[in-house]
Amino acid sequence: MSDIDRSPLELKKITLSALIGKISASEKVELLRRSLAVRQKTTVSGVRGSLLSIIVAELFKASAAPALVVMNDEALEILEADLPALVGENSVSDYVIGASLTLSSLASGNKKIVLTTPAELCKKVLPKHQADAKRLLVEKNAAVGYDRFQEFLTKSGFVRKEFVEDEGDFAVRGSIVDVFSIGALKPVRLEFFGDDVESIRVFDINTQLSDMPIEQVEILSNFSDLGDTAESILSYLPPESLVITGVFGESDFGEGDKEYFDPKEILTKLSGFKQLQFLPLTMGDVDFDSNAQTKFNSNFSHFGEALQKDARENRMSIFATKSPRELKDIAEFLNAEDDLAAEQDAASSSDLDARMTTCEPEISAPDFLTLHTLAENFYEGFVFESVSLYAESDVFGKLHAHKRRRKKKKKQISLRELRSLKIGDYIVHEDYGIGLFMGLEKVKVGDAWQESVLIHYERGDKLYVNLQNLRLLSKYASGEGKAATLSKLGSERWQQQKERVKKRLKEMARNLIELYAKRKSTKGFAFSEDSVWMREFESSFIFDETPDQETAIEAIKADMQSDAPMDRLVCGDAGFGKTEVAMRAAFKAVEASKQVAVLVPTTILAHQHFRTFKNRFQNFPTRIEVLSRFVPKAEQKRIVEDIQKGVVDIVIGTHRIVSKDVKFKDLGLLIIDEEQHFGVAAKEKLREEFPTVDTLTLTATPIPRTLQFSMMGARDLSIISTPPKNRQPIETIVHEFDADLIKQVIERELSRNGQVFFLHNRINTIEQIYDLCKRLCPKARIRIAHAQLPTKELESVMMDFLDKEIDVLITTTIVESGLDISNVNTIIINRADAFGLSDLYQLRGRVGRSERKAFCYLLTPPLSTLSEDALQRLSAIEEFTELGSGFNVAMRDLDIRGAGNLLGSEQSGFIYDLGFDLYQKILEEAVQELKSTEFQNIFKDAAARKEQPTKPCEVTFFFNALIPSHYVESASERFALYEWLSKATSEAEVAKWESDLIDRFGKLPEECRDLIAVSRLRIAATKLRIARIEITEKKCSMIFPDGTDKEFYESARFGAVLEAVQGNRLKNFSPVFKDDKRLKLDFTFPHNYNGQPKRALGTVKEILDNIAP
């Protein structure tokens, strides 16, 4: 960078309008305008990068009519990323994912740039004159008509559901109608008063709660039409519209079916419009002769040379970014004249703006470099005449983070359905054990009706559980395919089982905490803070870091910079960026002249990581080696010797790297990947062997959230749960085994130069699958890989696959562990019904590691032969494809698998005995007891010694307090609502429950209001340690803890009760002591109450407020 060091660099701001003005003034643009004015079709060539977007935007702005852009996906990505900034977000319509929205807008005469693919251009849609019948504008306070509105929805093809969860759904609950309009981002909730729309609110499909009120909404139905009168989008365009196209082949139009017109017919109609065609190779009527921008991949030396070349050739250098951090990096590495490098650490983006002078376009002399900065993001840079535009992706090599909406797949099974209790499900009662949930039943208590949960136990014994005790119930879950054993009422076996588990959990937790404490008190190596080289390494990462990645990286750096040895677990889904986090830690260690060992469970993964690390560290002087059975013995010996000499910086391998003959000269960091595949004993051996070495552990198995909190005292934990930007959900299809489908799937992936995993987990029949695939796709390069192959052969196959020498790899679950091959974007899993849900989830994660759309095909025997459990597993994995959609929350077996892997096999047995929720609760209690007693000195914070929760007060009453079935029809939904309310511990939580209920179901019935009042009483009484309140038509009795509870009778709470009684604040109260020495206060209601629940509840609440200390 010596030349750059001698050339001063000045940063100057330039506006978007100044850039556009400079390009628009070009003779080429003027020539294009003139050609379009006189010709029906104009061809253009030599347009590179985001120059395409600028030209399209300028032509659109100069016209009064809409523009239709028909191009392939790659060109559409550029336009979708750039056009919103150039013409305004509301002027751009994506027809591929929002056909109805686009057509409605065009039918209303709006001027839009419509983006579509050749295939979607041929889509059959409703004629334009029928568009009004498919849409309805609803305004607040308008007399829409409650029944008429539902008629419109039904006639328009909307489907009535219990809850709205996808486009085309609607739901009716009393005066409330929920609708998910076609093409909308979120559904809306309309609340009627008679026939008038009283309010319109947008709501969230996951919580079913309102987000915000709006004044009006357009309800759109599906505009597709398969009838004889169907037309294409072209009929919605005014005759003067401009159609902008690329060059297409037959394959761009798809295979075609009854939903699409013949492409020849559409192309004929297209010729009736004025056309502009962009040619990729041949010379057009107008040749812009632009060039693609160089890709620098964070090589600032080369970037600086490019700036000098621009200056010599009188080109304006423009760097487009909205990121102050990117500007800071450039200023640091290129020695900006205003010394931004020295001061920018303390500067915000507004500070940076203040330091840079706004300018009109100008050209600097060659001996004085000027980099113009534009506060916009462009997809790709270009060199055109006197302009050299650099995008972030050009300078830093980052992949594009443009978020494109995708077509949504219709769901067949909902998150709510998977999580809700159904009749016959196993359920756990904390005090009575495992039974069968038999639903909600109304029971008469005195003269009042209340709902109770009915549970069946061994020998048909029944237990009715009061709604106030729902906190004691949880859905039983213990892992895939395991049936529970019903408990016996009246037996002591359940209590003994709980005590035994708690004792063992306490021992396990004690050992973990002691290990943690010992490690924290040991002195290790404190790494220095980040250097300029660390910054350069980080800026060369081709993706934008996700927020979770950044948080994990900062936590790891803080750990490494401390003199206590790091012991951090990073938990993240497949492909969410754990490896990059580990490589940042490795760089920090190597920079301090320390060695790094990366331990992985399989030989294949070792070589995969070796390639990844080599590629990532290629611009830095780092020696990286791999040790595995694939490496020849002589080579292994040389590597081992070099490790001992200290000339190997990073070594990656299986257990081979912790063999006795491998001696590190100065090991500073141990990285354990795919931790879930190592046994507890192996991990403990490593900790004993390297007690002062920083340890970073990675796992792809989700760790249950409650377990994260309870184990926080034993281990530092980072969670990466946000997917990388622009990562697409994996389209998952369940299908009966079909040779034609297999042929079609393989050929489609190979046509886009991709590769395929075909997973067949039976070695004895894997050759048959090979023969089938070879017969179906004779031109494809197909090989087999499984664990029983000779070592050399397996190595050869896997390396050839990594090198793209193989198209289809037929394999067993040997691919489950961490393989990251971005070119493999289709996986076929045979006999998917035989896999557990978490196995399918992990296997599906082998694809979808790039921006390219990925597919997972789950092949099964005839669906009619599958068990209900298998069908539900397959439905779940097929439907829940959204990234970060809370899959591990819905699929409890993933949590259970995570718990077993984190804590060992014995714990899996305990989970089976008690069910997962109760297991977690007992574990948390055990850890909390240890923190507040034996380990008080380690956990000095108040949270660690928090008070044990008080047992909730039980309230009995003489009136109906429930959620009527006419108000909430679904029994499982009522159960969920009761459960939530029973766990509320504050007035605020009850108020939230009440407002949510009104939001979702409308005005509260009397019984609901009384239920809420009872809940408020329960919370207030619990805080006073009142054990029970009995409310009859004539009196109220408050019963306190039994006389053996010295802590209560010596507390300030009891003092407040005595003071209230003695001070005559509690008039008409008669204190008595029961046989068990419990204090009981009786209060007689006035005669004029006449059994009115409201007055009785109000009086009792007032009494409790008077007692409060």
Buried (B, 14 or more C-beta within 10 A) or exposed (E): BEEBEEBBBBBBBBBBEBBBEBBBEBEBBEBBBEBBEEEEBBBBBBBBBBBBBBBBBBBBBEBEBBBBBBBBEEBBBBBBBBBBBBBEEEBBBBBBBBBBBBBBBBBEEEBBBBBBBBBBBBBBBBBBEBBEEBBBEBEBEEEBBBEEBBEBBEEBEBBEBBBBBBBBBBBBBBBBBBBBBBBBEEBBBBBBEEEBBEBBBBBEBEEBBBEEEEEEBBBBBBBBBEEEEBBBBBBBBEEEBBBBBBBBEEEBBBEEEEEBBEBEEBBEBBEEBBBBBBBEEEEBBBBBBBBEBBBBBBBBEBBBBBBBBBBEEEBBBBBBBEBBEBBBBBBBBBBBBBEBBEBBEEBEBEBBBEBBEEBEBEBBEBEEBBBBBBBBBBBBBBBBBBBBBBBBBBBBBBBBBBEBEBEEBEBEBBBBBBBBBEEEBBBBBBEBBBBBBBBBEEEEBEEBBBBBBBBBBBEEBEBEBBBBBBBBBBBBBBBBEBEBEBBBBEEEEBEEBBEEBBEBBBEBBBEBBBBBBEBEEEEBBEBEEBEEEBBBBBBBBEBBBBEBBEBBBEBBBEBBBBEBBBBBBBBBBBBBBBBBBBBBBBBBBBBBEBBBBBBBBBBBBBBBBBBBBBEBBEEBEBEBBBBBBBBEEEEBEBBBEBBBEBEBBBBBBBBBBBEEEBEBBEBBBBBBBBBBBBEEEBBEEBBEEBBBBBBBBBBBBBBBEBBBEBBBBBBBBBBBBBBBBBBBBBBBBBBEEEEEBBBBBBBBBBEEEBBBBBBBBEEEEBEEBBEBBEEBBEEBBBBBBBEEBEEEEBBBBBBBBBEBEBBBBBBBBBBBBBBBBBBBBBBBBBBBBEBBBBBBBBBBBBBBBBBBBBBBBBBBEEEEEBEEEBBBBBBBBBBBBEBBBEBBBBBBBBBBBBBBBBBBEEBBBBBBBBBBBBBBBBBBBBBBBBBBEEBEEBBEEEEBEEEEEBEBBBBBBBBBBBBBEEBBEBBBBBBBBBBBBBEBBEEEBBEBBBEBBBBBBBEBBEBBBBBBBBBBBBBBBBBBBBBBBBBBBEBBBBBBBBBEBEEBBEBEBBEBBEBBBEEEEBEEBEBEEEEEEBBBBBBEBEEEBEEEBEBBBEBBBEBBEEBEE
